[in-house]
Amino acid sequence: MSVPSPFAAPTRSDGDRDRVAVIVPGVGYSPARPLLHFARKVLVQHGWTVQELWWQVPDDFSQFTVADRIAWVERHVTEAVDAEAGACRLLVGKSLGSLACGVAADRRIAAAWLTPVLDIEQVARSLRRATAPTLLIGGSADRLWDTRIAESTGHDVLTIPSADHSLELSNDAVRSVEVLRQTVSRLDDFIGALGRGNGRKNAGDRD
């Protein structure tokens, strides 16, 4: 029996061949959902090549240990990064995708983590040792977000009051759209700064 590919439905937008961003989903938050959809739009607008990573989380994933979950995410993200032959300069991840922050730290790849899982100590440690430009965005109503931990990493942090793990406001669709606008605007600023020469180092670069 063949093993299903982690790229269940990969999509790609071609731009600058030397600036590739890999978009990493959450458990049930695919690249088609608003935060990642507009992240891709911003990247394309800034001339990046974008590879969306789609995966099928195993049925028994909830029974995985934390270490096994991290290893599973890191394996798929590493495959996606390696496929770009040194051109991957940015990871944009939602929730579960942030378990790959160790990959970004090890390879000095810039990253934007949307609702990272900050209640996992290994995630927090990896974020603290990351040296490439990194953006962390979360909501104060998200139990997996901790502003104190986020700010302790020394990275760019945006905490959105009352936003939940989807970066939405409970029972308020109109104001949730404003939160989306705020998030996309911060991503636009962050990605624009990378385009001006920051975060250009990755695993293929040497001092």
ZIHUMO-V888609 format. One record per residue. N is the residue number from 1. RES is the residue in one small letter. SS is DSSP state (~ for helix, > for strand, _ for the rest). Layout:
# ZIHUMO-V888609
<<N | RES | SS> <N | RES | SS>>
This chain:
# ZIHUMO-V888609
<<1 | m | _> <2 | s | _> <3 | v | _> <4 | p | _> <5 | s | _> <6 | p | _> <7 | f | _> <8 | a | _> <9 | a | _> <10 | p | _> <11 | t | >> <12 | r | >> <13 | s | >> <14 | d | _> <15 | g | _> <16 | d | >> <17 | r | >> <18 | d | >> <19 | r | >> <20 | v | >> <21 | a | >> <22 | v | >> <23 | i | >> <24 | v | >> <25 | p | _> <26 | g | _> <27 | v | _> <28 | g | _> <29 | y | _> <30 | s | _> <31 | p | _> <32 | a | _> <33 | r | _> <34 | p | ~> <35 | l | ~> <36 | l | ~> <37 | h | ~> <38 | f | ~> <39 | a | ~> <40 | r | ~> <41 | k | ~> <42 | v | ~> <43 | l | ~> <44 | v | ~> <45 | q | ~> <46 | h | _> <47 | g | _> <48 | w | >> <49 | t | >> <50 | v | >> <51 | q | >> <52 | e | >> <53 | l | >> <54 | w | _> <55 | w | _> <56 | q | _> <57 | v | _> <58 | p | _> <59 | d | _> <60 | d | _> <61 | f | ~> <62 | s | ~> <63 | q | ~> <64 | f | _> <65 | t | _> <66 | v | ~> <67 | a | ~> <68 | d | ~> <69 | r | ~> <70 | i | ~> <71 | a | ~> <72 | w | ~> <73 | v | ~> <74 | e | ~> <75 | r | ~> <76 | h | ~> <77 | v | ~> <78 | t | ~> <79 | e | ~> <80 | a | ~> <81 | v | ~> <82 | d | ~> <83 | a | _> <84 | e | _> <85 | a | _> <86 | g | _> <87 | a | _> <88 | c | >> <89 | r | >> <90 | l | >> <91 | l | >> <92 | v | >> <93 | g | >> <94 | k | >> <95 | s | ~> <96 | l | ~> <97 | g | ~> <98 | s | ~> <99 | l | ~> <100 | a | ~> <101 | c | ~> <102 | g | ~> <103 | v | ~> <104 | a | ~> <105 | a | ~> <106 | d | ~> <107 | r | ~> <108 | r | _> <109 | i | _> <110 | a | >> <111 | a | >> <112 | a | >> <113 | w | >> <114 | l | >> <115 | t | _> <116 | p | _> <117 | v | _> <118 | l | _> <119 | d | _> <120 | i | _> <121 | e | ~> <122 | q | ~> <123 | v | ~> <124 | a | ~> <125 | r | ~> <126 | s | ~> <127 | l | ~> <128 | r | ~> <129 | r | ~> <130 | a | _> <131 | t | _> <132 | a | _> <133 | p | _> <134 | t | >> <135 | l | >> <136 | l | >> <137 | i | >> <138 | g | >> <139 | g | >> <140 | s | _> <141 | a | _> <142 | d | _> <143 | r | _> <144 | l | _> <145 | w | _> <146 | d | _> <147 | t | ~> <148 | r | ~> <149 | i | ~> <150 | a | ~> <151 | e | ~> <152 | s | ~> <153 | t | _> <154 | g | _> <155 | h | _> <156 | d | >> <157 | v | >> <158 | l | >> <159 | t | >> <160 | i | >> <161 | p | _> <162 | s | _> <163 | a | _> <164 | d | _> <165 | h | _> <166 | s | _> <167 | l | _> <168 | e | _> <169 | l | _> <170 | s | _> <171 | n | _> <172 | d | _> <173 | a | ~> <174 | v | ~> <175 | r | ~> <176 | s | ~> <177 | v | ~> <178 | e | ~> <179 | v | ~> <180 | l | ~> <181 | r | ~> <182 | q | ~> <183 | t | ~> <184 | v | ~> <185 | s | ~> <186 | r | ~> <187 | l | ~> <188 | d | ~> <189 | d | ~> <190 | f | ~> <191 | i | ~> <192 | g | ~> <193 | a | ~> <194 | l | ~> <195 | g | ~> <196 | r | _> <197 | g | _> <198 | n | _> <199 | g | _> <200 | r | _> <201 | k | _> <202 | n | _> <203 | a | _> <204 | g | _> <205 | d | _> <206 | r | _> <207 | d | _>>
